[in-house]
Amino acid sequence: MNKLITLVREQRTLYMAATGLLIFLGLWQAIISILGVPIYLVPSPFDVAEALKEDYSLLASSAMLTATEAFFGFILGITIGIVVAIAFVYNKVLEELFYPVAVIVKTIPIIAIAPVLKILLGNGMEPKIVIAGLITFFPVLVNSVRGFRAVNPQLLELMHILSASKVEVFRRVRIYSSLPYIFSALKISVTMSVIGAIVGEWIGSKAGLGYLILMAMYEFNSPRLFATIGLASLIAITGFSLVSMLEKKLIRWDAGDSF
């Protein structure tokens, strides 16, 4: 019965989302038609669809490259973020020394870091992956630290009574309490990693969605520009959906209440 209710809710969510999208596209087309907006300023949904059809191969290859950069940057960022968070939780001195450094790095505009990384790492995928990783890193670090510490004190006391080692406490208690926090960060970071990859492509790249966005702007090709933006959004939505699906499969308990 519960599975049926969940299925109905999911189908209703998809239906409402599709309906909202159709309403948005309809309003967009109506405004363009009524006001007579030139195509070089804002294209209609039909113009964007035509651009997708005509430039399918170019857009698909560019989207694949950007998605690859975002994916590896996302993996890099969450891996380093979780490892550093574990180090901070178990070593207060490390946290006091390097947490401020992480905050400082976060406050530096990513567009200012991109040229430096390009000089250091070249024009390949590496600087784009690092930029995406930097954007992903901080939310994962903050939420992971909070999650590893958001443990039911009674569970920690019980583990102490049972003479559990730090590894056992981490594996049986802290991981479970941290997962809801970590997944909250992942759902934010997976979309931001796409932004990081695109920003990296703006600095000295000749491929990817970021490069296509710049070229479409310079050429006043607004249909291709909107099509490229739509593909970037689709990549981010896909990543968010995959993380959400994984969260539903892994988390079946309340934070801090499982052992």
Secondary structure, DSSP 8 states (H G I E B T S, - for coil): -HHHHHHHHHHHHHHHHHHHHHHHHHHHHHHHHHHT--TTTS--HHHHHHHHHHTHHHHHHHHHHHHHHHHHHHHHHHHHHHHHHHHHHH-HHHHHHHHHHHHHHHHS-HHHHHHHHHHHH-SSHHHHHHHHHHHHHHHHHHHHHHHHH---HHHHHHHHHTT--HHHHIIIIIHHHHHHHHHHHHHHHHHHHHHHHHHHHHTT-SSSHHHHHHHHHHTT-HHHHHHHHHHHHHHHHHHHHHHHHHHHHH--S-TTS--
